[in-house]
């Protein structure tokens, strides 16, 4: 029984000596093997009964491997992060911690169960490996990068190496995201550009370490809300959705708070998410050659290094504002404003779904209050250099200004901001 993973073996005496381990594992194959004879045991280990299982740790530099006795020799198993492919085996003799990482969680759980049986002296239900040196081909499973640029090179009969951190599968005519990719828990960069993907599965959000996602030149028409609410909120830093058919992005898209690079070029976007100002880490934004008519109010909250809005159909600012005030406020409006102002948690399990949608799409007045059904809408122009260091001209006329929408919760706020809207 063999488990490809990364291994770090460190002495339990290091903390008492005031020393630290280097904290980095090496590629290895960990095996449960039949116990060797007495003269083959790990130096310092006690004699064990023939036929018992032992732990063999093999690396590229030492394919013969180092053996460790298991029977009544495991002091503790640390399995808190086993679902992330991590575990630590603490041995009594020699006193070491064997730290396992980047393992297949399912295989790791099976391996640890077999180790527990070996520790108790029980029969291990899975076949034990031989003590033969590990073949070099076994270490190929530790590939961290795979680039596929044609359909003929795309693997159909075998799985992707579980240790992959960077996977590119471009020009492969993929009609959907391969579910085998979603098992690559160490993936930090996924490039599926130049394919025929029409829909994204929400399970992409299970790739908890994914930092870069390239989906350019596909046939996407939307970006799902469940994906916006996934764990990608905490990890995704770069997203390329250029050359698709996306008409709108959901409000929840602005929950990708770690996003620094966003490419939306060559889509069919009519407007940007109006809460885009919440992308506080965004530094590079491209939304050229879309159908944008104006920019949302919170757009001016961005602080960018690079901005490209060339080739959009920006409209001229409306001379007269749109007035939709309700005085006094309806009870519903007052309650919704209170929920948002006091940051009261809400969800479809607490209130009706349509009310959740109203709260999600609430506008923000220049004074900081929230507007839902009662508001005044005004339009002005904004010099894009006020929020970005490098700006691409928005048209062939060399313009640097674009229309931006502002919302006001009352006539007072509108009058106080009238100079801005002239």
N, C-alpha and C positions, 0 to 999 in steps of 0.2 A: 504494500500500500504506500503510494507516494503522493506528496503534496508539493507542487511548485509554489514558491513564495519568496519573500525576502526575509533574511534571518540576521539577527544580531545576538551574539552570545556575550554576556557580560557578567563579571564576577559580582556576587552579592556583597563582597567585602569592600567594594569601591567607596560607598558612602562613609564607612567608618574610617577610611584612609583619607577622606577629604578629596577624593578624585571623582571625575565624571567620565562617563563613557562617551565615545564620539557621537553616539546617537544616530548612526546611519547603518542600515542593514545592507547585506550583500545578496545577490541573487543566489539562490540555493534550491536544492531538492531535499525535502525532509521525508524520511522513509521509516516505516515500522518494519523491522527486520527480525529474523530469527536470531536469538542470542548467539554470540560467538563463543568460542572455547575460552578457557580461563586465561591463557596467555595472550589473548587478543583484546582483553577488556581495556577500557579507558584507564590510564594510570591513576591510581588512588581509589579506584572503585572496588567494591567488595565482590567476592565470588558469587555468581548467580547460577541458578539451576538451568541446565541445558534445555533448550526448547522454549524458553521464555522470550518475550518480545523485547527488543531494544530500539532506541531511537538513533537513527543515522542521519547526520547533517552533512550533505555533500555540496561543494561549491565548484566553480570552474577551476580554481587553483588547486583544489584538493578533491578530486572526483572519487577517491577512495573513501573519503568522509571520516567524520569523528563520531564514535559510538558512545551512547549514554545508556546506562541501565535504567529500567523503568519500574521493575517490580519493587513495591514498597519504597520507592525512591522519589516520588513526586510530592513535594511539600505543599504546593498550591498551584491551581490553574486560574489565571486571570482571564475571564471571558466577557467582560463588560462590552467590548467593542467587536465581538465576534461577527456581528452582522455587517461590519465594515471590513471584514477579512483580517482582523487583528486579534492576537491572543499572546499570552506569555505563560511559559511553563517554568516554574521554579523547582529546581532539583535540590535534593539534600546532599548528594555526593556525586560529583563535585558540586560545591555551592554556587551554582550559576543560574542566571535567568536566560532562557532561550526565547527571544522576542520574535514572533512571527507577524508578518504584515504582507499586504497585497496578495492575499490568498483568496481563492473562491470561497465565499462564506459557507455554502452548502458542503463543499468538500472539507472545509476546516472543521465544521461541526462533527462530521463523521469521523475525522481524524482524531479529534479530541475525545470523542466517545470511546474509540478504540484504545486510546492512551489510558483512559480511566480503567478500562478492563485489564490492560496490561499491568497497571499499578497494583490492582487488587490480586493479580495472579490468576484471573479468570481467562477462559478461552476467548481469544479475539475472533469475532465472527467474520471478519474480512480477511482475504488472503494476504499473507505477509510477503514482503519483498525479499529478494535474495541479497546477499552481501556483495554482489558484483558491483564494480564501479559504475557510476551513473554515466550514461552515454551523453556525448556532447549535444545530440539532438534534443535531449530533455530540456536543456537550457534555452532552446529556441522559444520555448513558451513564455520566456521573460521579455520578449520584444516589447518595447515601450512605444515604438512608432511604426505605423504601417501606412503606406501611401499606395492607393489603387487609382489608376487614371484611365482604365478602360474596362469594358464589360467582360472581356475574355479573361482578365486577371482577377475578377471578383470571385471570392471563395464561396462555393455552393454546398460542398459536401463536408466541410469541417468548420468548427467554430473559430471565432477570432481569439487570439491569445488573450487570456484574461488580464494580463498585466499591462495592456495597452494604455498609454496616456494620451497619445495623439493618433487619431484615425482620420484619414482622408479617403473618401470614396467618391471621386468626381468622374463625370462622363460615363457613368455606369448604367444609365437609363433606369434608375430605380424609380418605381411608381409609389413606393411607400418607404418609411423608415424600417430597416431590418430589425426585428425584435432581438436578434442576437447582439446587436450593438448596445441594447439597453441593459445588458448584463455586465458591461465593462465598467465596474464601479470606480476604477482608478482614472477614468477618462477625464482629461482636462481640456482637450481641444478636439472638436468634432467638425469635420468639413464634408458636407454633403452637397456641395455646389454643383451646378451643371447636371442636374438630374430632372426627373419628371414628377417630383413629389407634390401632391395636391393637399395633403392634410398631415398635421403633426399629431402624434399620439401624446396624450398628457403624461405618459410614463417616461418621456424624456426628462421630466422633472425629477425622476428618481436618480439621475446622475448627479449626485450631491457635490462632486468636485469639478463639475464642468464650468470652465471659465470662458471659453471661446466657442461660439456656434456660428458656422457659416452655412447659410441656406440660400445663397444667391443663385439666380438663374434656375428657378424651379417654377412650379405652377401653383404656388400657395395663393389662396384667396382670403385667408383669415388667420388670426393668431388667437388660439383658444384661451378663454378665461382660466380654466383649471391649470394650464401651463404657467400663466402669470402668477398663480397663487402657490406654485410648487416651491421646492427648496432652492430652485434656481435664483430666487430672490436674493439669496445670501452669497451666491458664488459667481453668477454670470457677469462678466466684465465687458465682453465684446460680442456684438450680435450683428450679423450681416443678412439682411432680408432683401437686398437689391434684386432687381430684375424678376419680380414676381407680379401677381395680380391682386395685391392687397388693396382693398378700398378703404378700410378703417381699422384702427387698432383700439382694443377695449380700454376703458378707463383703468382697469386693473394692470395694464401694461406698465404703468408708472410705479409699480411696486418693485421693479428691478432696480433697487437703490444702489447696487454696486456697479451698474453699467457705466462704462467710461467711453465706449466707442459704439455708435449706432449708425448703421448704413441702411437707408430706406430709398435709395435712388431707384428710378425707373419702376415705380409702382403706379397705382391708380388712386392714391390717397387724396381725399377731398379736404380732410382736416387732420391735424395732429391731436393726440389726446390732450384734453384741456387741462389736465393736471400734470403736464410734462415738467413743470417746475419742480416737482418732487424728485426728479432724477438729479440729485445734488452732486453726484460724482461724474456726471456726463461732461466730457471734454471735447469729443469729436462727433459732430452731427452732420450727416448728409441726407438730404431729402430732395435732391434735384430731379427734375423731369417727372413731377407728379401733377396733380390737379388741385393743389392748395389754393384756396381763395383768400384766406387770411390766417393769422396766427392766433393761438389762444392767449388769454390774458396772462397765464402763468409762464408763458414763454420768456418774458422779460426777467424771470427769476433765475434763468440759467446763467452759468459762467463758463464760457466755452473757449477752447483754444482754436478750433476750426469749425466753420459753418458754411455749408453749401446748400442754397435754396434755388439754384439756377433753373430756369425753364418751367416755372409754375405759372398758373393763371391767376395771379393775384388781382383782386378787384380794387377799384378805387374806394376809399373810405366813404361811408354813408354820411351825408351832410346832416341829416336829422337822426336823433337817437330813436331806438325802439323802446317805447314806454309800456311796461306791463306791470304796473304797481297795483297792489291790492291793499287798500286801507279801510278798516284795520286788517291785519293779517288774519288769515283763516287759522283755526285751531290746529289743523294739520301742519301748516307752514310753521307755526310757532313751536310745535312739538319737535318737528324735524330740525329746526334751528337749534333747539336746546340739546338734542341728542348729539349734534355735531360740535356745538360749542363746549359742552362738558365731556366730550370724548367718551360717550356712553357706548359700550360694545353693542353691536347689533349683528344680526345674521338671519338667514331664511328659517333657522330653527327657532327664532324668537319672534320675529315679525313677518308679515307677508312679503313675498319675494318682490312685488312691485314697489313696496316701500323701500326695500334695500336698494333697488335700482335708482329711486329718487335720491336717496342719500349719497349713493356712489357718484351721481352726476351733479351734485350741488356745485354751484359756482361760488367764487370768493370775491367779495366786494373789495375795493381798494382800501377800505377801512379795516378789513380783516374779518368782517362778519360774513355769514353764508347767505346765499340767495338760492331759492329753489323755483317756486312758481311766480314769485313777486320780485321784479328787478327792472332796471333800466339798462339797456345795452347800447354802448357807444363804440365807435370805431375811430382810430387815429393811426398815424404812421409812426414807425419806430426805425431809427437808424441802427442797423444790425451791428455796427461796430461798437455799440454801447454794451454788448454782451459777449462779443467774440473778438479774439485777437486777430485772427485771419478770416476774412470773409470773401467768398466768391460772389461776384456780381450776380444779381438776380435775373438780369436779362441782357440782351445785346446793346441796350441803350446805356449801360453802365450805372444803373440805379443801385443804391445801397439801402433803400428804405422799403419796408413791407408793412401792409396793414395789420393792425393788431386789435383784437376785441377786448373791451373792458366791460365789467359788470358793476352795477351800483345797487345797493340794497334800499336806497332812499333818495328822494329828491335833494336832500341836503348834501349827501355825498357827491351827487352828480354836479351840483352847483359849485361845490368846493373844488371840483376837478375840471371845471369848465374850461379853464385856460389850457389844460392839457389836451382837450378834445377839439380845440379850434383848428 
